[in-house]
Amino acid sequence: MNMKKILTIILILAMILPAVISCVDGSKSSGTSETNTGSVVQSNGPADDSSLTNDQMLMKISSELPARDFEGYEYIVLTRDEAASPYWFTRDVFSEGLNGEPINDAVYDRNRILEEKFNIKVLARQSTATPATPAKAAILAGEDSFAAFTDGLNALSALATANLLLDYNELPGIKLENNWWDQAMNSGMSIQNRLYFVTGDISIMDNEGTWHVLFNKDIAEGLNFGNLYDVVNDGKWTLDTMYDIAKKSVADLDGDGVMTPWNDRFGLASEPYNTYSLWVGSGMKIATKNSDDLPELTMYSDRSVQVIDKALKLQLDKEIFIDHNTNMDIFMSSTVMFQLVGMRVLPVYRQSDINFGILPIPKFDEIQENHYTSFSTYNLTAYSVPITTSDPERTGILLEATAALSKYTLTPAYYEISLKGKALRDNESETMIDIILENRLYDIGVVFNWGGLLGIFTAMTTGGTNDFASRYSSLESKAEADMQKFIDSLE
């Protein structure tokens, strides 16, 4: 059955089901919330949901959306503009029409259901590379000109600090426990049981901004490194293993005695920020929350020092390391063994002939049980709602519905078709993708960046010196003060 027929059935069900239910005895199906609360059904639903296909689940969820008529309301989301941010622009909010591209078509299909179901018009207002900037100006001016906006976590945290965002726990129509919301973000980014940004199936930009390691399969085979997927599965993919392989990959290919990008082979294409990414891979956090959901600084410890030593060993070895910020295409030249980068590159790389695979960020040692995944605090985007919204319930209902429908439209298109089906070169990479996305580590201390502690990682890398203890000591008091000031503002 094609998508147009499915949508037709969905829309028919969406129109007739409320009437059918009202003609019966008023009882509600298992797992369904009362429609007058504006809530979408619980995602866990009846036990037999597991036997339903994706298309059947889409029809089911569509039919269970609350029956509300918003009388032609323009549901506007501020997004990143493609011209201003050609690499990290928002691709998951609006589509003008079907064009055969999976992400575009999934967004279009989802939005048509929303528009028919709620009598609205879904619109994206492209602003700048940082939508939080015009959003802040509009909020301070008391404007109610958009329902929500999406931006990187650092940008959103600045508005949360200024008390310009609504708490999702107090937003009618939202059910944060539903599995189309990212539960790791819900728990990791809450503070004193308040939550100012969310993501999940509603967006693909959380996946795009998630970091991972690419490796050149031809180099690995040529140098007899063995099956690196087996190294991960055997629990031996560690910082020491990565360093050893990267070091052995280095070669002065042109024989001139000087390591030169494009002409010689390097071990790792990375950037100064990624000292932090490697640190997170060992399960480290700048701040960890206590039983009262309040953050406490945990950045400095004996283990943290040991992790940074190993991360900088990779990042500061000039034979191994090449800064891909100034050589973004270097990995595609097949002159680099590893690249530590966001998943946004996968659709780009699939257009090349490079034979690559994907790995999680390495562990600290073999004793560490799980791999942990870092992300770009600037490019992993989430949704926030301004305090100036005139109808919080309407916004909550529409965000919840968007997320619910996205689970069966946008996510399959991205994860199975665009990511797994096209971008990867082998089936084993799919397992690695699962490991990476299921173990994203949200650190509230990094997102709010109290005291500027995040900058320590980049500063050490660009400065070429491991002076972690002194840098942390110089910023600790300010970080504590900034953190406490924000906590006090929540009272």
C-alpha positions as CSV (number, residue, x, y, z in Angstrom):
1,M,0.0,0.0,0.0
2,N,1.5,3.4,-1.0
3,M,1.8,6.4,1.3
4,K,-1.0,8.3,-0.3
5,K,-3.5,5.5,0.3
6,I,-2.2,5.1,3.9
7,L,-2.7,8.9,4.5
8,T,-6.2,8.7,3.0
9,I,-7.1,5.9,5.4
10,I,-5.5,7.8,8.3
11,L,-7.5,11.0,7.6
12,I,-10.7,9.1,7.3
13,L,-10.1,7.3,10.6
14,A,-9.1,10.6,12.2
15,M,-12.4,12.2,11.2
16,I,-14.8,9.3,11.9
17,L,-13.3,7.7,15.0
18,P,-14.3,10.4,17.5
19,A,-17.9,10.3,16.3
20,V,-17.9,6.5,16.5
21,I,-16.6,6.6,20.0
22,S,-19.1,9.2,21.1
23,C,-21.9,6.9,19.9
24,V,-20.9,4.1,22.1
25,D,-21.0,4.1,25.9
26,G,-18.3,6.7,26.4
27,S,-15.6,4.2,27.4
28,K,-12.0,4.6,26.1
29,S,-9.6,2.1,24.7
30,S,-6.7,0.9,26.8
31,G,-3.9,3.4,27.1
32,T,-5.9,6.4,25.8
33,S,-6.0,9.6,27.7
34,E,-9.2,11.7,27.8
35,T,-9.4,13.9,24.8
36,N,-10.4,17.0,26.8
37,T,-7.0,17.0,28.5
38,G,-5.3,17.6,25.1
39,S,-3.0,14.6,25.6
40,V,-1.8,12.1,23.0
41,V,-2.2,8.4,23.9
42,Q,0.5,6.6,25.8
43,S,3.1,5.2,23.5
44,N,3.3,1.9,25.3
45,G,-0.3,1.1,24.5
46,P,-1.9,-2.3,24.5
47,A,0.3,-5.4,24.5
48,D,-0.7,-6.4,21.0
49,D,0.9,-3.2,19.5
50,S,4.1,-5.2,19.0
51,S,2.5,-7.1,16.2
52,L,1.5,-4.0,14.3
53,T,3.6,-2.8,11.3
54,N,5.0,0.7,11.2
55,D,2.2,1.8,8.9
56,Q,-0.5,0.3,11.1
57,M,1.0,2.1,14.2
58,L,1.0,5.4,12.2
59,M,-2.7,4.9,11.5
60,K,-3.4,3.9,15.2
61,I,-1.5,6.9,16.6
62,S,-3.2,9.3,14.1
63,S,-6.6,8.0,15.1
64,E,-5.9,8.5,18.8
65,L,-4.8,12.2,18.5
66,P,-7.1,14.5,20.4
67,A,-10.0,15.9,18.4
68,R,-9.3,19.7,18.4
69,D,-10.0,22.4,15.8
70,F,-7.5,25.2,15.9
71,E,-9.3,27.2,13.2
72,G,-6.5,27.7,10.7
73,Y,-3.8,28.5,13.2
74,E,-0.4,29.0,11.8
75,Y,1.9,26.6,13.7
76,I,5.2,28.4,13.3
77,V,8.6,27.0,14.4
78,L,11.8,29.1,14.2
79,T,14.5,27.1,12.5
80,R,18.1,27.3,11.3
81,D,18.4,28.9,7.8
82,E,20.1,26.8,5.1
83,A,21.9,29.8,3.7
84,A,23.2,30.8,7.1
85,S,24.0,27.3,8.2
86,P,24.5,25.2,5.0
87,Y,25.8,22.1,7.0
88,W,23.6,22.2,10.1
89,F,20.3,23.8,8.8
90,T,17.0,22.4,10.0
91,R,15.6,19.7,7.7
92,D,12.9,18.2,9.8
93,V,10.2,20.9,10.4
94,F,8.8,21.9,7.0
95,S,8.6,20.5,3.4
96,E,7.0,22.3,0.5
97,G,6.1,19.1,-1.3
98,L,7.0,15.5,-2.2
99,N,10.3,15.1,-4.1
100,G,11.3,11.5,-3.6
101,E,13.9,12.3,-0.9
102,P,13.0,10.2,2.2
103,I,13.4,12.9,4.9
104,N,11.6,15.6,2.9
105,D,8.7,13.3,2.1
106,A,8.4,12.0,5.6
107,V,8.1,15.6,6.9
108,Y,5.6,16.5,4.3
109,D,3.4,13.4,5.0
110,R,3.6,14.1,8.8
111,N,2.7,17.7,8.4
112,R,-0.3,16.9,6.2
113,I,-1.7,14.7,8.9
114,L,-1.2,17.5,11.5
115,E,-2.9,20.0,9.3
116,E,-5.9,17.9,8.5
117,K,-6.3,16.6,12.0
118,F,-6.1,20.0,13.8
119,N,-7.1,22.5,11.1
120,I,-3.7,24.3,11.2
121,K,-1.0,25.4,8.8
122,V,2.5,24.1,9.6
123,L,5.2,26.6,8.8
124,A,8.9,27.0,9.4
125,R,10.4,30.5,9.8
126,Q,14.0,30.3,8.9
127,S,16.0,32.9,10.7
128,T,19.7,32.7,11.2
129,A,22.3,30.0,12.1
130,T,21.2,30.6,15.7
131,P,17.3,30.9,15.9
132,A,17.7,31.5,19.7
133,T,18.9,35.1,18.9
134,P,15.7,36.3,17.2
135,A,13.6,34.2,19.5
136,K,15.1,36.1,22.5
137,A,14.5,39.4,20.9
138,A,10.8,38.5,20.2
139,I,10.3,37.2,23.8
140,L,11.8,40.3,25.4
141,A,9.5,42.4,23.2
142,G,6.5,40.4,24.4
143,E,5.7,39.0,21.0
144,D,3.7,35.8,20.5
145,S,4.7,35.2,16.9
146,F,5.8,31.6,16.9
147,A,4.9,28.4,18.8
148,A,8.4,27.0,19.4
149,F,11.9,27.2,18.2
150,T,14.8,24.8,17.7
151,D,18.5,25.4,18.2
152,G,21.6,24.0,19.7
153,L,21.6,23.2,23.4
154,N,24.1,25.8,24.3
155,A,22.0,28.5,22.6
156,L,18.8,27.2,24.3
157,S,20.5,27.1,27.7
158,A,21.3,30.8,27.5
159,L,17.5,31.5,27.2
160,A,16.7,29.1,30.0
161,T,19.2,31.0,32.2
162,A,17.4,34.2,31.4
163,N,14.1,32.6,32.4
164,L,12.6,33.0,28.9
165,L,11.4,29.4,28.4
166,L,8.5,27.4,29.6
167,D,9.1,24.3,31.7
168,Y,7.9,21.2,29.8
169,N,6.7,19.7,33.0
170,E,4.2,22.4,33.3
171,L,3.2,22.4,29.6
172,P,-0.4,21.0,29.1
173,G,-0.7,18.4,26.4
174,I,2.9,17.1,26.7
175,K,3.5,13.6,28.1
176,L,7.3,13.4,28.6
177,E,7.1,9.7,29.5
178,N,6.0,8.7,26.0
179,N,8.8,6.9,24.1
180,W,8.9,9.4,21.2
181,W,10.7,11.7,23.6
182,D,14.4,11.2,24.3
183,Q,14.3,10.0,27.9
184,A,18.0,10.4,28.3
185,M,17.6,14.1,27.6
186,N,14.6,14.4,29.8
187,S,16.5,13.1,32.8
188,G,19.9,14.5,31.9
189,M,18.8,18.0,31.2
190,S,16.2,18.6,33.9
191,I,17.3,20.7,36.9
192,Q,15.3,20.9,40.1
193,N,12.6,19.0,38.2
194,R,12.4,21.6,35.5
195,L,13.0,20.9,31.8
196,Y,13.4,23.6,29.2
197,F,14.3,21.7,26.0
198,V,13.3,18.3,24.5
199,T,14.1,16.2,21.5
200,G,13.4,12.7,20.3
201,D,11.6,11.4,17.2
202,I,10.4,14.9,16.6
203,S,13.8,15.7,15.1
204,I,16.7,14.1,13.3
205,M,19.1,16.8,14.3
206,D,19.8,15.1,17.6
207,N,21.2,12.2,15.7
208,E,23.0,14.4,13.2
209,G,24.8,16.2,16.0
210,T,25.9,12.9,17.7
211,W,29.6,12.1,17.5
212,H,31.2,8.8,16.3
213,V,34.4,7.4,14.8
214,L,34.7,6.7,11.1
215,F,37.5,4.4,9.9
216,N,38.9,3.7,6.5
217,K,38.4,0.0,5.8
218,D,40.9,-0.2,3.0
219,I,43.7,1.2,5.2
220,A,42.6,-1.2,8.0
221,E,42.8,-4.2,5.6
222,G,46.0,-3.1,4.0
223,L,47.8,-2.8,7.4
224,N,46.2,-6.0,8.8
225,F,44.4,-4.4,11.7
226,G,41.7,-7.1,11.6
227,N,38.0,-6.6,12.0
228,L,37.5,-3.5,14.1
229,Y,33.8,-4.4,14.6
230,D,35.0,-7.5,16.5
231,V,37.3,-5.3,18.6
232,V,34.2,-3.3,19.7
233,N,32.1,-6.4,20.3
234,D,34.9,-8.0,22.3
235,G,35.1,-5.0,24.6
236,K,38.6,-4.0,23.5
237,W,37.9,-0.8,21.6
238,T,39.7,1.6,24.0
239,L,41.6,4.9,23.9
240,D,44.9,2.9,23.9
241,T,43.7,0.7,21.1
242,M,42.7,3.7,19.0
243,Y,46.1,5.4,19.6
244,D,48.0,2.3,18.7
245,I,46.1,1.8,15.4
246,A,46.3,5.5,14.6
247,K,50.0,5.6,15.2
248,K,50.6,2.5,13.0
249,S,48.6,4.1,10.2
250,V,50.9,7.1,9.9
251,A,53.0,7.1,6.7
252,D,55.1,9.7,4.9
253,L,53.7,8.7,1.5
254,D,55.6,11.1,-0.6
255,G,58.9,10.5,1.2
256,D,59.8,14.1,1.7
257,G,60.3,13.7,5.5
258,V,57.4,16.1,6.3
259,M,53.9,15.2,7.2
260,T,51.6,17.1,4.9
261,P,47.8,16.9,4.5
262,W,46.6,15.2,1.4
263,N,50.1,14.0,0.5
264,D,50.7,11.8,3.6
265,R,48.7,9.4,5.7
266,F,47.5,10.5,9.2
267,G,46.0,8.5,12.0
268,L,43.1,10.8,13.1
269,A,41.1,13.7,11.5
270,S,39.6,15.5,14.5
271,E,39.3,19.0,16.0
272,P,40.3,20.6,19.3
273,Y,36.8,20.3,20.7
274,N,37.1,16.5,20.4
275,T,39.3,16.2,23.4
276,Y,36.0,16.7,25.2
277,S,34.4,14.0,23.0
278,L,37.0,11.4,23.9
279,W,36.7,12.4,27.6
280,V,32.9,11.7,27.4
281,G,33.6,8.3,25.9
282,S,34.9,7.3,29.2
283,G,31.7,8.2,31.0
284,M,32.9,11.5,32.4
285,K,30.7,14.5,33.2
286,I,31.4,18.1,34.2
287,A,28.3,18.0,36.5
288,T,26.4,15.1,37.9
289,K,23.0,15.6,39.5
290,N,22.2,14.6,43.1
291,S,19.0,13.0,44.5
292,D,17.3,16.5,44.5
293,D,17.9,16.8,40.8
294,L,20.5,19.5,41.4
295,P,23.9,19.6,39.7
296,E,27.2,19.1,41.4
297,L,30.6,19.6,39.8
298,T,32.3,16.3,39.1
299,M,34.8,17.3,36.4
300,Y,38.0,16.9,38.4
301,S,38.9,13.5,39.7
302,D,41.8,11.0,39.5
303,R,40.0,9.1,36.7
304,S,39.2,12.3,34.9
305,V,43.0,13.2,34.9
306,Q,43.8,9.8,33.5
307,V,41.3,10.0,30.7
308,I,42.5,13.5,29.7
309,D,46.0,12.2,29.6
310,K,45.0,9.5,27.0
311,A,42.7,11.8,25.0
312,L,45.5,14.5,24.7
313,K,47.9,11.7,23.7
314,L,45.8,11.3,20.6
315,Q,45.0,15.0,20.0
316,L,48.5,16.4,20.5
317,D,50.5,13.9,18.5
318,K,51.3,15.9,15.4
319,E,52.0,12.8,13.3
320,I,48.6,11.3,14.2
321,F,46.4,14.4,14.4
322,I,45.1,16.6,11.6
323,D,42.5,19.3,12.3
324,H,39.6,18.6,10.0
325,N,38.1,22.0,10.5
326,T,40.6,23.3,8.0
327,N,40.6,20.1,5.9
328,M,36.9,19.0,6.0
329,D,37.2,16.7,3.0
330,I,40.5,15.1,4.1
331,F,38.9,11.8,5.2
332,M,37.4,11.3,1.7
333,S,40.9,11.4,0.3
334,S,41.7,8.1,1.9
335,T,44.8,9.6,3.6
336,V,43.3,9.3,7.2
337,M,42.6,6.2,9.2
338,F,40.1,7.6,11.7
339,Q,37.8,10.6,11.8
340,L,35.9,11.7,14.9
341,V,32.9,13.7,13.7
342,G,29.1,14.0,13.8
343,M,26.7,11.8,11.9
344,R,25.8,14.7,9.7
345,V,28.7,13.7,7.4
346,L,27.2,10.2,6.6
347,P,24.8,11.3,3.9
348,V,27.7,13.4,2.4
349,Y,30.2,10.6,2.5
350,R,27.8,8.1,0.9
351,Q,28.1,10.1,-2.3
352,S,31.9,9.4,-2.4
353,D,33.7,6.2,-3.3
354,I,35.4,5.9,0.1
355,N,35.2,2.5,1.8
356,F,34.4,3.4,5.4
357,G,32.9,1.9,8.5
358,I,31.6,3.4,11.8
359,L,32.6,2.8,15.4
360,P,31.5,4.3,18.8
361,I,33.9,6.5,20.7
362,P,36.4,4.3,22.5
363,K,36.2,3.4,26.1
364,F,38.8,4.3,28.7
365,D,39.8,0.7,29.3
366,E,38.4,-2.8,28.9
367,I,37.0,-2.8,32.4
368,Q,34.5,0.0,31.4
369,E,31.3,-1.8,30.7
370,N,29.6,0.6,28.2
371,H,30.5,2.9,25.4
372,Y,29.3,6.5,25.9
373,T,28.5,8.9,23.2
374,S,29.2,12.7,23.0
375,F,27.5,15.3,20.9
376,S,28.0,18.8,19.6
377,T,26.5,21.1,22.2
378,Y,26.2,23.7,19.3
379,N,24.6,21.4,16.7
380,L,22.5,18.8,18.6
381,T,19.3,20.8,18.4
382,A,16.2,20.6,20.6
383,Y,12.8,22.3,21.0
384,S,12.0,25.1,23.4
385,V,8.8,27.0,24.0
386,P,8.8,30.8,24.7
387,I,7.2,32.1,27.9
388,T,5.2,34.6,25.7
389,T,3.1,31.9,24.1
390,S,-0.6,32.9,24.5
391,D,-1.9,29.3,24.4
392,P,0.5,26.8,26.1
393,E,-2.0,24.0,25.8
394,R,-2.3,24.3,22.0
395,T,1.5,24.4,21.7
396,G,1.8,21.3,23.9
397,I,-0.8,19.4,22.0
398,L,0.9,20.2,18.7
399,L,4.4,19.3,19.8
400,E,3.2,16.0,21.3
401,A,1.3,15.1,18.1
402,T,4.3,16.1,16.0
403,A,6.6,13.9,18.0
404,A,4.1,11.0,18.0
405,L,3.6,11.0,14.3
406,S,7.4,11.5,13.7
407,K,8.1,8.2,15.3
408,Y,6.4,6.4,12.5
409,T,7.3,8.8,9.6
410,L,10.4,10.8,10.2
411,T,12.4,8.3,12.3
412,P,12.0,5.4,9.9
413,A,13.0,7.6,7.0
414,Y,16.1,8.8,8.7
415,Y,17.2,5.8,10.6
416,E,16.4,2.9,8.3
417,I,16.4,4.5,4.8
418,S,18.7,7.6,4.9
419,L,21.2,6.4,7.6
420,K,21.3,2.6,7.7
421,G,20.1,1.9,4.1
422,K,22.1,4.4,2.1
423,A,24.9,6.0,4.1
424,L,26.7,2.9,5.4
425,R,28.9,0.4,3.5
426,D,28.2,-2.8,5.5
427,N,25.6,-4.4,7.8
428,E,27.9,-4.4,10.8
429,S,27.8,-0.6,10.9
430,E,24.1,-0.8,11.7
431,T,24.9,-2.5,15.1
432,M,27.4,0.3,15.8
433,I,24.8,2.9,15.0
434,D,22.5,1.4,17.6
435,I,25.3,1.4,20.3
436,I,26.1,5.0,19.5
437,L,22.6,6.4,19.6
438,E,21.5,4.3,22.6
439,N,24.3,5.6,24.8
440,R,24.3,9.4,24.3
441,L,25.5,11.0,27.5
442,Y,23.8,14.3,28.4
443,D,25.9,16.5,30.7
444,I,24.1,19.5,32.1
445,G,27.4,21.0,33.1
446,V,28.5,21.1,29.5
447,V,25.2,22.4,28.1
448,F,25.0,25.3,30.5
449,N,28.8,25.6,30.5
450,W,29.0,27.2,34.0
451,G,32.2,29.0,34.5
452,G,33.3,28.2,30.9
453,L,34.6,24.8,32.0
454,L,33.9,23.3,28.6
455,G,36.5,25.6,27.0
456,I,39.3,23.9,29.0
457,F,39.4,20.9,26.5
458,T,39.8,23.1,23.4
459,A,42.3,25.4,25.2
460,M,44.5,22.5,26.2
461,T,44.5,21.1,22.6
462,T,45.1,24.4,20.8
463,G,47.7,25.4,23.4
464,G,49.4,22.0,23.1
465,T,49.8,21.6,26.9
466,N,48.2,19.3,29.4
467,D,47.6,21.8,32.2
468,F,44.2,20.5,33.3
469,A,44.7,20.9,37.0
470,S,45.6,24.6,36.9
471,R,42.9,25.4,34.3
472,Y,40.2,23.8,36.3
473,S,41.4,25.4,39.6
474,S,41.2,28.8,38.0
475,L,37.6,28.3,36.9
476,E,36.1,26.2,39.6
477,S,34.9,29.0,41.9
478,K,33.2,30.9,39.0
479,A,31.5,27.6,37.8
480,E,30.2,27.0,41.3
481,A,28.9,30.6,41.5
482,D,27.3,30.5,38.1
483,M,25.6,27.2,38.8
484,Q,24.2,28.4,42.1
485,K,23.0,31.6,40.6
486,F,20.9,29.7,38.1
487,I,19.6,27.4,40.7
488,D,18.6,30.3,42.9
489,S,16.7,31.9,40.0
490,L,14.4,28.9,39.9
491,E,13.1,29.5,43.4
